[in-house]
Amino acid sequence: MGTGINFGTNPPIKFGTDGWRGIIADDFTFSNVCKVTRAIAIYLEKAYSKDRPVLVCYDPRFLADQFAYTSANVLADLGWTVKIVDRDCPTPVIAYNAKHLNSAGALMFTASHNPAPYCGIKYIPDYAGPATTDITDTIVAALDTASDAPPTGKNSGQISTFDPKPDYLTFLYSILDVERIRSAKLKVKYDALYSTSRGYLDEVLQHCGCDVESFHTHRDVLFGGGMPEPKPELLGELIAAVKQDQADLGLATDGDSDRFGVIDEQGNYLTPNTILLLLARHLMKNKGKKGAIVRTVATTHLLDNLANKYGLELIETAVGFKYVGQQMRETTVLIGGEESGGLSVIGHIPEKDGILADMLVAEAIAYEGKALSQLVAEAIADADGPLYNNRLDLHLTNEHKEAVLKAFTANPPSEVAGVAVKEVGRKDGIKLYLSEGSWVLLRPSGTEPLIRVYLETNSAEKLTQMGQFMENLIHQIQP
């Protein structure tokens, strides 16, 4: 299973919170893939014995399969047995198999929701969740000594292909109330966005008796000229189809299917914050589940209200699903998630799963026998909502960004838009808790000159005022 690839120059590698991403043929090169694979292998040597296979997986983007086969050959050179997927595959599916097959973990080649020029690689340990910081720090440190030489292909016989779908689907059906969904006879529109969920989510919907119409279910390395990100501006075709055919709901995933997109029967896009709230309530009310609710610092406090009302523990983590997943491995978690569109639930792996999230929304409709928009309204009311959210992405120079962070760290504001700050949180960025329940989070990007400002309050008008106040305050700070 050689690659036949011409190996070129070796630009620098920069790891982010979820592995390494780069632009194909710029920094994401075959030589760099070899280097990162060997760095991961240095960690594997310390953590696992070689009688456990390493899984390798990829998403649909350009050259991802070739990068994956190059990586597989590097691992085989080093004496590892490698199982590589037989086609592009969702991240939650390979994560499940990493645990199910008692592997030494999995290498996933994906750039998630990023546009077509990007690719990426992340390591998923055998516990089936994102690698924790201590693991990624070990891998990054190993880059100093890892070679970028191409594989020899001498042990290619140690590489075999496998189909990860059947075991994952069996597991998924054990979590879902398949018969309940079948009895509801839901009409569902599904936009694959050319992602890895094609052939998965549509198959699950059909298995659960849904009347399904699917879009964009073939491999397109350019993602139709867009991005595989399930946000409203990219789901126009799905929204139109739901409204035209009066479907019960519309569903989508991102590129590697670990994040979800949901449209209600009226054609409204439901934010991840809303879906987290809806499903937390569904799991408690309809399925009798109990456990902690885990959210990141940037995620809605409606979850806090719901936890308080039903006597559940609320755990706040730093941004990044690896922190949510770590809580899932340490305690009983009802639901854990983040405002960027990832969640997992009790009984599932500690990894984001957009396929499961989408199906749980269908399950909630089936249990209640009500329109999705009505279920959302009831969940919000149950949590003493509504609350209004926004995120501002402020592009600054590096000097301005550092000056803002320094100013807010040393002397955070005592009020925001006329409302007093009662507490300052520093778990991840600077979070200002206001006296009447609103909050503001200031969080820098780790990879670009950008500061993100998250806001939540109890009226649309106040949300606008808070956003304008924060933007003006930040621009007043001199670099």
C-alpha positions in Angstrom: 0.0 0.0 0.0 2.6 2.5 -1.1 1.6 6.1 -1.8 3.7 7.1 -4.8 3.7 10.7 -3.6 6.4 13.2 -4.2 7.6 14.6 -0.9 8.6 18.2 -0.8 9.6 20.9 1.6 8.8 21.0 5.3 7.1 24.2 6.6 6.4 24.7 10.3 3.7 22.7 12.2 1.4 24.6 14.5 -0.9 22.6 16.8 -4.2 24.1 18.0 -6.7 22.9 20.6 -7.8 19.9 18.5 -4.7 18.7 16.7 -2.9 20.2 13.7 -4.7 21.9 10.8 -3.1 23.6 7.8 -3.5 24.4 4.2 -3.0 21.5 1.8 0.3 21.8 -0.1 1.3 24.8 2.0 2.1 23.7 5.5 -0.1 20.5 5.4 2.3 18.5 3.3 3.2 14.8 3.1 6.5 15.4 4.8 4.8 17.1 7.7 2.3 14.3 7.9 5.2 11.9 8.3 6.7 14.0 11.0 3.5 14.4 12.9 2.7 10.7 12.6 6.2 9.8 14.0 5.6 12.3 16.9 2.3 10.5 17.6 4.1 7.2 17.4 6.6 8.4 20.1 3.6 8.9 22.4 2.1 5.5 21.4 5.4 3.7 22.3 5.1 5.0 25.8 1.3 4.4 26.3 0.5 1.1 24.4 1.9 -2.2 23.5 2.2 -3.1 19.8 -0.2 -6.0 20.1 -2.9 -3.3 19.9 -3.7 -1.9 16.4 -3.7 1.7 15.5 -6.7 2.9 13.5 -6.4 5.5 10.7 -9.4 7.4 9.3 -10.1 10.4 7.0 -12.8 12.7 5.9 -13.9 13.4 2.2 -11.6 16.3 1.4 -8.9 16.4 -1.2 -5.9 14.1 -0.6 -7.1 13.2 2.9 -7.2 9.5 2.0 -3.6 9.7 0.6 -2.4 11.5 3.7 -4.0 8.7 5.7 -2.3 5.9 3.7 1.0 7.7 4.1 0.5 7.9 7.8 -0.5 4.2 7.9 2.7 3.2 6.1 4.8 5.3 8.6 3.2 3.5 11.5 3.7 0.1 9.8 7.4 1.0 9.3 7.6 1.4 13.0 6.1 -2.0 13.7 2.5 -1.1 14.4 -0.4 -3.1 13.0 -2.7 -0.6 11.3 -6.4 -0.8 10.4 -7.5 1.9 8.0 -11.1 2.7 7.1 -12.6 1.5 3.8 -14.0 5.0 3.0 -14.2 8.4 4.6 -15.7 8.1 8.1 -17.2 10.3 10.8 -15.0 11.2 13.8 -17.5 9.8 16.4 -17.5 6.5 14.4 -13.8 6.1 14.5 -13.7 7.2 18.1 -16.2 4.5 19.1 -14.2 1.9 17.2 -11.0 3.1 18.9 -12.5 1.9 22.2 -14.5 -1.0 20.8 -11.5 -2.6 19.0 -9.2 -2.2 22.0 -6.9 -0.2 19.9 -3.9 2.0 20.6 -6.1 4.9 19.5 -6.9 6.4 16.1 -5.4 9.0 13.8 -8.2 11.1 12.1 -7.4 13.2 9.0 -9.9 16.0 9.0 -10.3 19.7 9.0 -13.8 19.5 10.4 -15.9 22.4 9.2 -13.0 24.3 7.6 -13.1 25.1 3.8 -11.7 22.8 1.2 -8.1 24.0 1.1 -7.6 22.8 4.7 -6.7 19.4 6.1 -5.8 18.3 9.6 -4.9 15.4 11.9 -5.9 14.6 15.4 -5.1 11.7 17.7 -8.0 10.0 19.5 -6.9 7.8 22.4 -8.5 4.5 23.2 -11.0 6.0 25.6 -12.9 7.3 22.5 -12.7 11.1 23.3 -10.4 14.0 22.4 -6.8 13.8 23.5 -6.2 15.6 26.8 -3.6 18.4 27.0 -1.0 16.2 28.6 -1.2 13.8 25.6 -1.0 16.6 23.0 1.8 18.3 24.8 3.8 15.0 24.6 3.1 14.8 20.9 4.1 18.4 20.3 7.4 17.9 22.2 8.2 14.9 20.1 8.1 17.0 16.9 11.6 18.2 17.8 13.1 14.8 17.1 10.6 13.2 14.7 11.8 12.6 11.2 9.9 13.8 8.1 11.3 11.2 5.8 8.8 9.3 3.6 7.8 5.8 4.6 9.6 2.8 3.1 6.5 0.7 2.6 8.4 -2.3 3.8 5.7 -3.4 6.3 2.7 -2.5 4.2 1.4 -6.1 4.8 0.6 -5.0 8.4 -2.0 -2.5 7.0 -5.6 -3.8 6.5 -8.9 -2.0 5.7 -12.0 -2.3 7.8 -15.6 -1.1 7.9 -16.3 0.8 11.1 -20.0 1.3 10.4 -21.8 -1.9 11.6 -20.5 -1.9 15.1 -21.1 1.8 15.6 -24.7 1.6 14.2 -25.4 -1.3 16.6 -24.2 0.8 19.5 -26.2 3.8 18.3 -29.4 1.8 18.1 -28.9 0.6 21.6 -29.0 4.3 22.8 -31.9 5.4 20.7 -35.6 4.3 21.1 -35.8 3.1 17.6 -39.4 1.8 17.9 -40.6 5.1 19.3 -39.1 7.0 16.4 -40.5 4.5 13.9 -44.0 4.9 15.4 -43.8 8.7 14.8 -43.4 8.3 11.0 -41.4 11.6 10.8 -40.8 13.4 7.5 -37.1 14.5 7.6 -35.0 16.5 5.2 -31.2 15.8 5.5 -28.4 17.8 4.0 -25.1 15.9 4.2 -23.1 19.0 3.0 -20.9 16.4 1.2 -19.7 15.3 4.7 -18.8 12.0 6.3 -22.3 11.5 7.6 -23.6 10.6 4.1 -24.4 6.9 4.2 -24.6 7.1 8.0 -27.3 9.6 9.1 -29.5 8.9 6.1 -29.3 5.2 6.8 -30.1 5.6 10.5 -33.1 7.8 9.6 -34.4 5.1 7.2 -33.8 2.4 9.7 -35.9 4.4 12.2 -38.8 4.5 9.7 -38.4 8.2 8.7 -39.5 9.5 5.3 -36.2 11.0 4.2 -35.1 13.3 1.4 -31.3 13.7 1.2 -29.1 16.4 -0.4 -25.4 16.5 -1.3 -24.7 12.9 -0.5 -21.7 12.3 -2.8 -18.1 13.0 -2.2 -17.1 16.5 -3.4 -13.7 17.5 -2.2 -14.7 21.2 -2.8 -17.9 20.9 -0.7 -19.9 22.4 -3.4 -17.8 25.5 -3.3 -18.8 26.2 0.3 -17.9 24.9 3.7 -19.1 21.7 5.4 -20.5 23.8 8.3 -24.1 23.4 9.4 -24.9 27.1 10.0 -28.0 28.8 8.7 -26.4 30.7 5.8 -25.2 27.4 4.3 -28.4 25.5 4.9 -30.7 27.5 2.6 -31.6 24.5 0.4 -32.4 22.5 3.5 -34.6 25.2 5.0 -36.5 25.7 1.8 -37.2 22.0 1.5 -38.4 21.7 5.1 -40.8 24.6 4.5 -42.0 23.5 1.1 -42.8 19.9 2.1 -43.9 20.7 5.6 -41.3 18.3 7.0 -41.1 17.6 10.8 -37.4 18.7 10.8 -34.2 19.2 8.8 -30.9 17.8 9.8 -27.2 18.3 8.9 -23.7 17.7 10.2 -20.3 19.3 9.7 -17.5 17.8 7.6 -16.5 15.1 10.1 -20.0 14.7 11.6 -19.1 15.5 15.2 -21.2 18.7 15.1 -24.9 19.0 14.3 -27.3 21.3 12.5 -31.1 21.3 13.2 -34.0 23.1 11.4 -37.5 23.1 12.9 -40.7 22.5 11.0 -41.1 26.2 10.4 -37.7 26.5 8.7 -36.0 28.1 11.8 -32.4 27.3 12.5 -32.0 26.1 16.1 -28.7 27.2 17.8 -26.5 24.6 19.5 -27.4 26.3 22.8 -31.1 25.6 22.1 -30.5 22.0 21.2 -28.5 21.4 24.3 -31.3 22.7 26.4 -34.0 20.7 24.4 -32.1 17.4 24.7 -31.2 17.9 28.4 -34.9 18.3 29.2 -35.8 15.3 26.9 -33.3 13.0 28.5 -34.7 13.9 32.0 -38.4 14.2 31.2 -38.9 11.4 28.7 -36.1 8.9 29.3 -35.7 9.3 33.1 -32.0 9.9 32.9 -30.0 11.7 35.6 -26.5 13.1 35.9 -24.5 16.4 35.7 -25.0 18.9 33.0 -21.6 20.0 31.6 -21.1 23.1 29.5 -18.2 25.3 28.5 -17.7 28.9 29.8 -19.1 30.1 26.4 -22.3 28.1 26.6 -25.8 29.3 27.7 -26.7 29.7 31.4 -30.2 28.4 30.6 -28.6 25.0 31.3 -27.7 26.3 34.8 -31.3 27.3 35.3 -32.5 23.8 34.2 -30.0 22.0 36.4 -31.0 24.1 39.4 -34.7 23.5 38.8 -34.3 19.7 38.6 -31.6 19.4 41.3 -28.7 18.4 38.9 -25.1 19.4 39.2 -23.9 22.0 36.7 -20.2 21.8 35.8 -18.5 24.6 33.8 -15.3 23.8 31.8 -12.9 25.7 29.6 -13.7 25.9 25.9 -13.0 22.7 24.0 -14.8 19.4 24.0 -11.7 17.7 25.5 -12.6 19.3 28.8 -16.3 18.2 28.5 -15.1 14.7 27.5 -12.8 14.5 30.5 -15.8 15.2 32.8 -17.7 12.5 31.1 -14.9 10.0 31.9 -14.7 11.1 35.6 -18.4 11.5 36.6 -21.9 10.6 35.5 -22.9 13.2 32.9 -26.4 13.5 31.6 -25.4 15.8 28.7 -22.2 17.7 27.9 -21.8 20.2 25.2 -20.6 23.6 23.8 -22.2 26.5 21.9 -20.1 25.7 18.8 -22.2 22.6 18.1 -20.9 19.6 19.8 -22.6 17.3 22.4 -22.6 13.9 23.9 -24.9 12.2 26.4 -25.0 9.6 29.2 -24.2 6.1 27.9 -22.3 7.4 24.9 -18.6 7.9 24.2 -17.0 11.1 25.6 -16.8 12.6 22.1 -19.0 15.0 20.1 -21.4 13.1 17.9 -23.5 15.1 15.4 -25.3 11.9 14.2 -26.5 11.0 17.7 -27.5 14.6 18.4 -29.6 14.9 15.3 -31.3 11.5 16.0 -32.0 12.5 19.6 -33.9 15.6 18.3 -36.0 13.2 16.2 -36.5 11.0 19.2 -37.7 14.0 21.3 -40.4 14.8 18.7 -41.4 11.1 18.7 -41.8 11.0 22.5 -43.8 14.2 22.8 -45.9 14.0 19.6 -45.5 17.8 19.3 -43.9 20.1 16.7 -40.2 20.8 17.3 -40.9 24.6 17.6 -43.3 23.9 20.4 -40.8 21.6 22.2 -38.2 24.3 22.0 -40.6 26.9 23.4 -41.5 24.6 26.3 -37.8 23.9 27.1 -36.9 27.5 27.1 -39.8 28.4 29.4 -38.9 25.5 31.7 -35.4 27.0 32.1 -36.9 30.5 32.8 -35.9 31.8 29.4 -35.5 33.2 26.9 -32.0 34.4 27.0 -30.3 36.1 24.0 -26.8 35.3 22.9 -24.3 36.7 20.5 -20.6 36.3 19.6 -18.5 39.2 18.2 -15.3 38.3 16.4 -13.1 41.3 16.6 -10.1 41.3 14.3 -7.2 43.2 15.9 -3.5 43.5 15.4 -1.4 41.2 17.5 -0.2 44.3 19.5 -3.8 45.5 20.1 -4.9 42.0 21.1 -2.2 41.7 23.7 -2.9 45.1 25.0 -6.6 44.3 25.5 -5.9 41.0 27.2 -3.4 42.8 29.5 -5.8 45.5 30.4 -8.8 43.2 31.1 -6.6 40.8 33.1 -5.1 43.6 35.3 -8.3 45.8 35.6 -11.5 44.2 34.3 -14.4 46.7 33.9 -16.7 47.2 37.0 -19.8 47.6 34.8 -21.0 46.7 31.3 -23.6 49.0 29.6 -24.6 50.3 33.0 -24.9 47.0 34.8 -22.5 46.2 37.6 -20.0 43.3 37.4 -20.4 41.1 40.5 -17.8 38.5 39.7 -14.9 37.9 37.3 -14.1 34.3 36.1 -10.7 33.3 34.7 -11.3 29.7 33.8 -10.8 30.4 30.1 -10.4 34.0 29.1 -12.1 36.7 31.2 -15.7 36.1 32.1 -17.8 39.0 33.6 -20.8 37.9 35.6 -23.2 40.8 35.8 -25.5 41.6 38.8 -28.8 40.8 37.0 -27.6 37.5 35.5 -26.1 38.6 32.2 -22.6 37.6 31.3 -19.7 38.5 28.9 -16.8 36.4 28.0 -13.6 37.8 26.4 -11.6 35.0 24.9 -8.6 35.4 22.5 -8.0 33.1 19.5 -4.9 31.0 20.0 -4.0 31.0 16.3 -4.9 34.4 14.9 -5.1 38.1 15.9 -8.7 37.8 17.0 -10.7 38.3 20.2 -14.0 36.7 20.6 -16.6 38.4 22.8 -19.5 36.1 23.9 -22.6 37.8 25.4 -25.8 36.5 27.0 -28.6 38.6 28.5 -32.4 38.7 28.9 -33.4 41.0 26.0 -32.4 41.6 22.4 -32.1 45.4 23.1 -29.8 44.8 26.1 -27.7 42.3 24.0 -27.1 45.1 21.4 -26.2 47.6 24.1 -23.7 45.2 25.7 -22.1 44.3 22.4 -21.6 48.0 21.5 -20.3 48.8 24.9 -17.7 46.0 24.7 -16.6 46.8 21.2 -16.2 50.5 22.1 -14.3 49.6 25.3 -11.9 47.3 23.4 -11.2 49.9 20.6 -10.4 52.5 23.2 -7.5 50.4 24.6 -4.3 51.6 22.9 -1.8 49.0 21.7 
